[in-house]
């Protein structure tokens, strides 16, 4: 194995979002409003029998990660069963306009970020587990995901990448061994299905809705802190944040988003839930739900 390839359970994580922005150490996972915070530090809920179902060799090669065995410590990390010493897991707080109406606080209701790792080229990438259990933002949901939707997200995000569409990536698909009850056809007939967790990868999962919620609630200091963090980490070519740079940043966000949607049109992709809580501030396709 090359010296720059390591198992994910041995990788060193950094935690810029948690360390540079205001948040809370969640006292519990009870759904609630979390004013004044960009995130809640919360750990995934362990699953019964994690086992690897799918793995992106291409993304793993880029990140410098070794492919795990079907079971073991690396898969425990990818299932949320193992938190290593350098991780500071968190769920982000954000809001959103959903289908034309303001929905208030939403947040990561079933996704928990483990932190960031360095790729082989030195760039930093956040790893987030979707389906990792409840958070303070789960509302009335269980924080879990089923295999059928998780498989769709894994396959489509990687396919979109290879089609040249700006997108988040998927590193792994892990079966949990737990049943998750869902009403597949919304017919009033919920049934147990196989549970799964997708490890999603992106420079950041910050959305339009992170900024919208703070603007709506009047959290102007936090809004500025989040904006400055975003510019410094993901738009450094614009320079140090100031009023002029804020305008340039807004223009660049608009440009990247337009380019992304133009790419969608070239391949016939329809997002299905293109609400502002599902719009990446980096101009990446995010949150593959009922796409077509």
GUTOR-705792 format. One record per atom (N, C-alpha, C): x negated, y negated, z negated; residue in one letter. Coordinates in steps of 0.02 Angstrom, whole numbers, plus 50000, padded with zeros to 5 digits. Example, Ala and Ser with C-alpha at 12.3 -4.5 7.8 and 13.67 -1.06 7.14 Angstrom:
BEGIN
493405028449610a;493855022549610a;493405016549610a;493585011249646s;493165005349643s;493554999849606s;
END
This chain:
BEGIN
499585006050000x;500005000050000x;499564993850000x;499694988950045x;499294982750044x;499314979349976x;498784975749960x;498724972749894x;499244967349881x;499544964449934x;500044959249924x;500754962049927x;500824968649925x;501484971849921x;501574974349849x;502144972649819x;502264975049751x;502994977049744x;503134980949693x;503814982849677x;504164976949644x;504814976149656x;505164970249630x;505164970149554x;505124975849522x;505104975849448x;504424973449422x;503934972849466x;503274970249447x;503144963249474x;503624960449510x;503544953749539x;503604948449485x;503224943049494x;503264937249449x;503794932449476x;504264930749434x;504804926049453x;504654919149425x;504834914049464x;504844907149438x;505574904949435x;505694899449401x;506384897649384x;506484890049387x;506354887149446x;506374879849451x;507064877049438x;507594880349461x;508264877749452x;508434877149378x;508264882249340x;508404882349268x;507954877549230x;507324877149250x;506844873249212x;506854865849228x;507124863949286x;507104856949306x;507784853449302x;508314857149290x;508984854249290x;509344855949225x;509824851849205x;510184853049142x;510674858849149x;510714862949097x;511174868549098x;511324870749027x;511624876549022x;511784879348956x;511544886548952x;511374888648892x;511284895748878x;511974898248857x;512294902048901x;512994903948890x;513064907848825x;513494905648779x;513594909348717x;513964915948729x;514344916348784x;514694922448802x;514904921848875x;515244926848901x;515444926848971x;516184924948980x;516474922148928x;517184920248931x;517274914648982x;517754915349028x;517874909949077x;518074903449042x;517774897949064x;517914891549032x;517634885949075x;517824879849059x;517514874049090x;516834872849057x;516344870849098x;515664869949073x;515434862949093x;515674857749061x;515494850949080x;514764849349066x;514474845249109x;513794842749097x;513234847549114x;513384853149147x;512874858149162x;512844859549236x;512244860949261x;512164863349330x;512224870849334x;512164874249277x;512164881549277x;512294884049206x;512434890449201x;512464893949137x;511974899749140x;511524900149092x;511074905949089x;511474911849062x;511514917049103x;511914922949085x;511604928949120x;511594934549086x;511304940649115x;511824944949149x;511624948749200x;512084953449231x;512344958549181x;512914961449197x;513194966849157x;512974973549187x;512684977749146x;512404984149171x;512934988549203x;512714992549251x;513154997249285x;512955004349266x;513385009149283x;513315015949258x;512755019949291x;512725019649358x;512275024149394x;512005020749457x;511555015849451x;511325012249510x;510905016649556x;511045016149621x;510665020049671x;510645016049736x;510075016249768x;509965012249829x;510335015249888x;510725011049923x;511095013249982x;510805010450046x;510535004350044x;510265001250105x;509724996250085x;509254995150131x;508664991050117x;508454987650182x;508294981250179x;508054977550237x;507294977850239x;507024982250282x;506294982850288x;505984976250311x;506324972850357x;506044966650384x;505984961250330x;506514960250292x;506494955150239x;505994957150184x;505994963550167x;505524965850115x;504804964750136x;504644966050199x;503974964850225x;503784957550218x;504254953150235x;504134945950230x;504014943850157x;504404946650112x;504354944850041x;503774948250006x;503504953450037x;502974957250004x;503234962049951x;503804965149965x;504114969749918x;504104976849946x;503944981549903x;503934988649923x;504634991549921x;504784996049967x;505434999349967x;505495003949907x;506025003349868x;506095007649809x;506305014749828x;506215019249781x;506535025749785x;507295024749774x;507665030149783x;508395029549775x;508585027149705x;508215029349655x;508335027349586x;507675025549554x;507705021349503x;507085019449468x;507115012249445x;506545009749420x;506525003149390x;506694997649441x;506444998349503x;506584993149553x;507334992849568x;507654998549574x;508374998649586x;508754996049525x;508494997349466x;508804994449406x;508794986849409x;508254983949434x;508224976649443x;508754974349493x;508804977849548x;509264975949602x;509994976949583x;510114980849530x;510794981949504x;510944977449445x;510444973849420x;510554969749361x;510474973449296x;510254979649298x;510164983549236x;509504982049201x;509024979149237x;508374977649208x;508204970349221x;508094966549168x;507864959649173x;507144959449150x;506694957349194x;505984957349177x;505804950749140x;505224950549107x;505064944849064x;505044938049099x;504894937849164x;504844931349197x;505504928849227x;506024932749222x;506674930749249x;507064926449199x;507434921649224x;507914917749184x;508574917649223x;508964923049219x;509564923649260x;510074918049245x;510434915949298x;510924910749289x;511474911249341x;512044908449323x;512604907349369x;512684899849379x;512734897649441x;512784890549455x;513494887949447x;513544881749427x;514184878249420x;514294873749480x;514864874449512x;515044870049569x;515794870049577x;516034865449618x;516744865149635x;516834866149709x;517394863749735x;517494864449806x;518184862449829x;518214860249892x;518854859349926x;519014865949961x;519574868949942x;519774875349971x;520404874350012x;520344875450078x;520904874950124x;521254868150117x;520844862850111x;521094856150111x;521264853150045x;521214856949990x;521394854349924x;520804855149876x;520734850349831x;520204850649782x;520374856049730x;519914860649719x;520034866349675x;519714865649606x;519344860149594x;519034859249529x;518424863749520x;518264865249457x;517684869549443x;517804876549469x;517324879149507x;517334886049531x;516714889649504x;516154889149538x;515524891949513x;515424899149533x;514844901849515x;514664908749531x;515054913449486x;515614915949511x;516034920249471x;515834927549471x;515424929549520x;515184936449522x;514474936949550x;514134931349553x;513444931249577x;512994928449523x;512434931749511x;511954929649461x;511264929549492x;510934923749490x;510264923149518x;509754925549467x;509254929249491x;508724931649447x;508154926749441x;508074922349490x;507514917749494x;507214917849563x;506604915249570x;506284914749635x;505634918749636x;505494921749694x;504844925149702x;504494922049762x;503834922749763x;503434920149818x;503384925449873x;503524923249935x;503424927649993x;502684927950009x;502514931950058x;501804932950075x;501494926650104x;501914922150132x;501654915850159x;501644910250107x;501824911750045x;501824906849992x;502474903249980x;502954903950026x;503604900750017x;503984904349961x;504464900749931x;504824903449873x;505544904849892x;505804910649869x;506464913049888x;506844915349826x;507454912849821x;507884914849765x;508214921549779x;508234925849729x;508574932249735x;509194932149691x;509764933549721x;510404933049687x;510784939549695x;511064942049640x;511444948249641x;512194946749644x;512514948749699x;513234947649706x;513604954049685x;514054953149636x;514404958849607x;514104960949541x;513714956349510x;513324958049450x;513704957349385x;514354955949388x;514754955649327x;514994948749311x;515394948049259x;515724941749243x;515234936349219x;515434930149230x;515074924249208x;515594919349181x;515384913749152x;515874908749131x;516294905949188x;516114907449250x;516474904849308x;516904910149343x;517024915749310x;517394921249342x;518144920149343x;518384915249306x;519104913949301x;519464920449280x;519914923049319x;520284929049298x;520014935349331x;519424934949363x;519154940649399x;518654944549356x;518444950349383x;518004954849344x;517264954049360x;517094949749409x;516394948649425x;516074954149466x;516464958849490x;516184964549527x;516344963949601x;516044968449640x;516154968749713x;516224976049732x;516604977249785x;516704984149809x;516224985649866x;516134991949880x;515654994049930x;515824991449999x;516464991750019x;516644989850088x;516454982550102x;516604977950056x;516444970850068x;515694969650061x;515374973250016x;514654972450007x;514264974850068x;514494980350097x;514184982950158x;514264977950216x;514854974950221x;514964969950273x;514474964150265x;514384961850204x;513934956150193x;513214958050209x;513004963950187x;512314966150200x;512194966450276x;512634969750312x;512534970650384x;512574964050422x;513084959950406x;513184953950446x;512644948750433x;512434947850372x;511924942750360x;511264944650394x;511084951050395x;510484953050430x;510574952650506x;511164954550530x;511304953950602x;511274946650625x;511564942250586x;511554935050604x;510834932450607x;510424934650560x;509714932650561x;509384934650627x;509494940850648x;509174943150708x;509494940450772x;510094937650766x;510404934050822x;510154926850826x;509744924750778x;509484917950778x;509924912850745x;510414915050706x;510884910550673x;510604908850603x;510584902450584x;510354900750517x;510784904150464x;510484907850419x;510874911850372x;510464913650311x;510814915050256x;510514918450200x;510374925650222x;509974929250183x;509784936050201x;510044940950149x;509994947350164x;510174952650117x;509584957450111x;509344958450050x;508774962850038x;508994970050027x;509514971049987x;509704977849969x;510444978349957x;510684984549961x;511364986349943x;511304992149894x;511584991249835x;511524996249782x;512224998549761x;512335005049760x;512945007749732x;512895007849656x;513455006549623x;513435005849550x;513645012049511x;514005016549544x;514285022249508x;514905020649469x;515125014349472x;515725012149437x;516295011149486x;516905012149463x;517495010649503x;517695003449493x;517915000249547x;518154993349545x;518854993349575x;519334990849539x;520034991049562x;520174984949605x;520414986249666x;520594980849712x;521234982749750x;521604977549769x;522194978349811x;521974976749883x;521734981749919x;521404980749983x;521834976850032x;522474978450036x;522914975450086x;523394970250055x;523254968249992x;523684963349957x;524414965449960x;524534971949950x;525204974749957x;525514976549890x;525174974749836x;525424976549770x;525254983649750x;524744986549784x;524554993449770x;523804993849756x;523574991049700x;522854991249685x;522614998349671x;522004999749694x;521725006449685x;520975005849670x;520695010749635x;519975010549622x;519565011849685x;519025008049693x;518565008849748x;517855009349720x;517385011349763x;516695011649742x;516415004649734x;516045003549680x;515734997149667x;515044996649698x;514824990549713x;514164989449743x;513914982449726x;513264981449734x;512944974949723x;512474973549781x;512524967549809x;512074965349862x;511564960549832x;510924961649848x;510414956749830x;510334951949888x;510564945749877x;510544940649929x;509914936349919x;509644933849974x;509014930149972x;509084923750012x;508854918249983x;508874911750016x;508374907149980x;508124902050014x;507734897049976x;508124894149918x;508784893449927x;509224891149874x;509934892749893x;510364893549843x;511074894549855x;511484888349835x;511164882549833x;511524876249818x;512014874849874x;512614872749855x;513164871649902x;513384864349901x;513794862449950x;514114855849948x;514464854849881x;514794860249858x;515204859749798x;514834858249735x;514174859749732x;513784857849673x;513794850249664x;513734846649719x;513714839349717x;514424836549708x;514904839549741x;515594837149737x;515864837249665x;515714842649629x;515984843249562x;515704837749517x;515064836449522x;514764831249480x;515004824349498x;515104823149563x;515374816649584x;516084815749559x;516484821049562x;517184820749541x;517254819649466x;516814822749427x;516854822249354x;516464816449326x;516134812549369x;515764806749346x;515104808349313x;514824814249327x;514174816149298x;513614813449343x;513534806849342x;513104803649390x;512364805049378x;512164805649315x;511464807249301x;511294814249326x;511744818949315x;511624825749340x;511644826049416x;512084822049445x;512134821749518x;511474819249548x;511194814149519x;510554811549543x;510004816649532x;510004819949474x;509494824949460x;509524830749510x;510124833049526x;510204838449574x;509994836349644x;510174830249663x;509984827649729x;509224827049734x;508914824249683x;508184823549684x;507844830349686x;508104835149648x;507824841949649x;507874844949719x;508454844149751x;508564846949817x;508094843949869x;508014837349866x;507574834049914x;506844836149903x;506624836049841x;505924837649827x;505744844849845x;506204849449834x;506044856449846x;506184858649918x;506714855949949x;506944858750012x;506934853750071x;506834847350056x;506764842250108x;506164837850093x;505584840650077x;505014836550056x;504764831950112x;504914833750175x;504684829650231x;505004822750230x;505554821850192x;505894815350190x;505544810450142x;505124813050098x;504774808650051x;505104808649983x;504824804649938x;505074804249870x;505774801249869x;506244804249830x;506934801849830x;506994794449813x;507394790849852x;507564783849841x;508184782549883x;508464776649880x;509084775249916x;509024776649991x;508474774550021x;508384775750092x;508334783150108x;507974786750065x;507894793950076x;508554797650066x;508974795350019x;509624798550010x;510034798250074x;510014792650109x;510384792050172x;510084796550226x;509424796950229x;509104801350277x;509264808650262x;509284810250198x;509454817150178x;510164818850199x;510634814250187x;511334815450207x;511384816750282x;511024812650321x;511034813650393x;510744820450413x;510224822550378x;509914828950395x;510364834850375x;510714834250318x;511194839450299x;511734840050352x;511984834350376x;512494834450429x;512224837650492x;511614835950510x;511314838750571x;511234846250566x;510954848550510x;510844855750502x;511504859650502x;512014856750470x;512664860050469x;512964860450538x;512904855150577x;513164855250646x;512794860350689x;512134860750681x;511744865750718x;511964872750699x;512074873950635x;512304880550612x;512964882450644x;513444877850644x;514104879350671x;514064880350747x;513624876650780x;513524877750852x;513264884750865x;512814887150822x;512574894050827x;513154898950817x;513594897550769x;514174901950759x;514564902550824x;514674896950857x;515084896950918x;514754900950974x;514084900950976x;513754904551030x;513834912151023x;513944914550961x;514014921750951x;514724923750934x;515184918850933x;515884920450920x;516034921850847x;515634919050802x;515734920350730x;516244915450701x;516714918150662x;517204914050625x;517114915550551x;516964910450511x;516794911550441x;517384914250401x;517964911350408x;518554913750373x;518714910050309x;518204907850273x;518314904050211x;517814898250209x;517834894050260x;517344888650265x;517564882650223x;517584883950157x;517724878750108x;517064875850083x;517094870150049x;516464866850030x;516094870649976x;516414875149940x;516044879449893x;515684885049930x;515804885849995x;515464890950035x;515024887850089x;514834881550079x;514414878050128x;513744876550097x;513214879350126x;512534878450100x;512284871450114x;511954868450065x;511664861850075x;511054862150120x;510824868250136x;510244869250180x;510454870750252x;511104870850266x;511324872350334x;511254879650351x;511374884050302x;511334891250313x;512024894450306x;512154899650344x;512774903350336x;512744907050269x;513274906250230x;513274908850162x;513964911750146x;513984916650102x;514614919450077x;515024922750133x;514784928550154x;515144932350205x;515734935850173x;516324933150185x;516934936150159x;517354938850217x;517944935950229x;518374938450283x;518174935550351x;517544936550369x;517314933850433x;517594938050491x;517564935150551x;517794938650610x;517354937350669x;
END
